Amino acid sequence: MDFTLDQLGALEAIARTGSFARAATELRRVPSAITHTVTTLEAALGVALFDREKRPRLTRDGEHVVELARGVLERARALERAAGVLSTGWESELRVVVDGSLPMDPLMTCLRRFADPSVPTVLRVDVEYQDGVMERFRSGADVALLHGLDFDGDERGLQLRALPPLEMLLIASADHPLARAAVTEASRAEHAELIVRDSSTRFESRSRPSFIGSRNVVYLSDFHSKRLALLAGAGYGWIPGHLVADVLASGALVVLEASPSRWTYQPQLATREGQGLGRGAQLFVDTLLAAADAPEG
């Protein structure tokens, strides 16, 4: 039985992204190459990993192999990180996953720092939402920037460092009907709640319910789309205050008269407990924490 890390990596990417095409895009390969890789892995293992009758979906054996593959890949990446740190102290690549609700300015400071030719570590950043952040972290990212600790799981095995608080506001456009009076359950039910979709694979077919029980829900891919939808009066919803400060000041958007209308999260920077940071990871952590604490302006 011969199989490779490349084959396991392709399988894990398909399972995480939900399709052969998206996995090919992430791995920078053509879809036919991904298909061939999976076919050869199935032949090596002697099991069918995907049911291809309608659209490729993992078989029960395939789901089991994916879980085992993730463990193998994580150990392989840990070995690669350790080898890099032992030889030079610098990782060849640092993978960071960030919740898209968080302010991006501190992250941009890190990107500029890692663009310096004197820093040999390549920085890769993925933006996910809600449980998708921890899913990406568990699949091999080195650092996670979490919007809070309400993900599906617990904080065991994590080394956490607090980031500045994140305020979420319940918002609608100034001319939206909900902006004219106190929001009630009855008035809310008449309008669409705008929600940024959880990016984890678990919610590919089973979406997270409305935050406050709305009957009508519109799922969006990111907060930029949500901001535009709010400005267009398409609905109401929660959004980070830092993303709408300008339009709140202009009066184009307003905080609704509801209970609650404001919610504060405690974001965290997470690394793995018990694993020493290489020079690249330490540089990223130090740079990000300094930038996050720096006064605005």
N, C-alpha and C positions, 0 to 999 in steps of 0.2 A: 504494500500500500504506500504509494508515493504521492505526496501532495506538497504544495509550496505555500509560503506565507503570502505570496502574490494572489494565489487562488482564494485563500481564506479572506484576504483583504477585500477582494472583489465581492465575495459573498456577503461580507459584513456591510459593505457599502450599499449593496442592493437592498438588504433587509432594512437598513437605517433610512435610506432615501425613499424607498417605496417603489423603485422601478429600475430596470436595466439602463434606461436612457439617462436618468439622473445620476446613477452611479458612474456611468461612462463620462459624463460631464465633470463630475467631481474628481475622478481619477485621470482626467485628460486623455481618454482613450476613446476609440470609436465603439459604438454599441456592439458591432459584430465581434470585436475582440473580447468584450465582457462576456458575451454569450458563449464564445469558444472556451474561455477560461472556466466558466461554470460547468460546461459540458465535460471538460476534461477532469474537473474535480469530482463530478458525479461518477465518472468512470473509475477514478482512482478509489473512491470510497465504496462503490458498488451500491449506492442508494440514490433514489430520485429526490432531489432537493426542492424541486419546483413542480407544481401541478400546472401544466401548460394547456389545459383544455380550453379555457376562455382567455384568461390573461395570466401571466406567470405569477403564482403565489406560492409561498413556502408550504411544503408538506409538513406533517408533524415531525418526520425525521429531519427535514430541513431546519425547522425551528430549533431542534435540539442541537444540530451541528452548528448553527449560528451562535448559540450561547457558548458552546465549547470553543468556537473559533475566536470569539471576543476575548476569552481568557488567554488563549495562546498568543493572540496579537498584542494584548497588553503586556504580557511577559516579554515578548520579543522587543516591543518598544522600550520597556524598562531596561532591557539589556543594552539596546542601542544607546539610550540616554546615558546609562552608566559608563559604557565604553567611551563615549564622547567626553564625558566629564572627567574620567580617569586620565585620558590622554592629554587634554588641553584645558579642561575646566569649562569649555564652551560646548553647548549642545549644537548638533548640526541643524536642528529645527526646533522651534518652540511653538507649540500649538495652543492657542488661546480661544476660548469660547466665551462670548459675552451676551447677556440678555439685552435685546434691542430696546428695552425701556430705559436703559441707563444713559446718562450723559456721555457723549462720545469725545468730548474735548480732551479728557485725560488720556484716552486711548490714542488719539491723534498725536499727542506728545510722545507716546511710546513708539509709534510708527516712525516719527521723525528721528528719534534716538537710534532705532535699529537700522535706519537708512545710512548711518555713519559707516563708512568702509572699515573702520577699526573694530566693528562688532561683527564677528563671523557667523553668529547664529541667525538663521532665516526665521523671520516671524510670520506665522500664519494665523489669521484671525477669522473666526466664523461667528456670525450673528444668528442666534436662535431665540426662541420665545418660550417662557414657562418651563415645562418639564423637558422640552427639547434641549435646554442648556445642560442639564445633568445627564441626559442621554448621550450627548456629544462628549461630555467630560468622561463618562464611564467608558466610552468607546476609544479613548486614547488621548484626549486633550490633556495638556499639562497644567493649565491654569483656567479657572472658571470665574467669571464675574457674574454673580447671582443677584437678582433683584430682591431676594429675601430668602428665608429658609422654609418656605411653605411648599417646597417641591415634594414629589412623591418619594419618600424615603426619610432618612435622618442624617445627622451630621457626623456620625461615627466614621472615623477614618479620614476626616477632613481637617486640615489646618486652615482656620478662618481668620481673616483680618477685616475689620469693619471699614466700610466706605461711607461717605456722607449719606444722610437719610434721603430717601426718594419720596416726594409727595405726589400722590395721584389725585386728580380732580375729576369730578363728575361734570361734564361739559356739554353744552349745546350751542348752536349759533344764536345770536341775539334775537333773531326773528323766528326761532323755532317755537311752536306752541307750548312746549314744556318750560320755556324761559319766562312765560307770562305770569305764572303763579306757582305756589308750592306744589311740588311733585307728589302725587299720590299713586298707590298701586293701580288704581283704575286709569288715571291719566297716562301712566307709563306704559300700560298694556296696549295703548293705541298707537305707539310709535316704536320704530326699530331701534334696538340697542346695537351699537357698533362694537365688535370685539375683535382683537387681534388673535388670530388662531394659534393655539398651542402647536409648536413645530415638531413635537415628538411623533414618532411613528405610531404610537398607540392611538393618537387622535386623527390618524389618516382617514379612518372610516367612522370613528365614534367621537364626535366633537365634545369639548367641554361645555357644560351648560352655561346659561347666562349667569353673570355675577350676581344679579339682583332679581332673578326670576322673570325676566321679560319673556313674553310669548313670541315676539318677533325679533329675530336676531340676524344680523349681517356679519359674516366672518370675513376679515381682511388679513392680508399677508404681513403687514407691518404698520408701524405707527405713522409713517409718512402718508400712507393711503388713508389711515384713519383721520389724520388731521384734515386732509382734503375733504373727506366725506363730512366731517363735522362742519367745516366752513361752508359746504354746499347745502347744509340743512338736511342731510339725508337721514339723520338720526341723532342719538345722544350716546355718550359713553365715557368711560374712564380713560384718562390719558395723563402721562407724566407732565407735571406743571412746567418743567423746563422747556418742553416742546411747544408750549402755547403761550408763553409769557408775553410775547409781542402782540398776539392777537387778543389776548385778554386786556392788555393795556389799551389797545385801540377800540375795544368794545365789540369787535366782530364775534368773539365767543364770550360766553358768560358761564360762571359756576352756578349750577342749578340749586334751587332752594329745596334740598332733599336731606334725608337723614339716613346714612351719612352722605356728605358731598365731598369730603376730603379723607384721604387715607394715607398714612405714612408707613413705608417699608424701610427695613434696615438692610441695605445691600451688603454683600460680603465678597471678598476676594478669597477664593478657595484653591488650595493646593492639597496634595496628598500627605497625610500625616505620616511621619516616619521616613519620608523620602527627602533627603537633602536636596536643596536647590542648586542647580548648576549655575554658572556665571550668567548665562543668558536669562534664565528664570529669575535670578536674584536682581539682575538689572531691570527686568520688566516690572517686578513687584515694587522695587524702590522708586522707579520712575513714575509708575502709575499712582502710588500712594502720595508721593510728593505733589504730583499734578492735581490729584483730587482734593488735596488739602489747601492748594494755593487759592488765594482770594481771586474772585472774578474781576475782569477789567484790566 
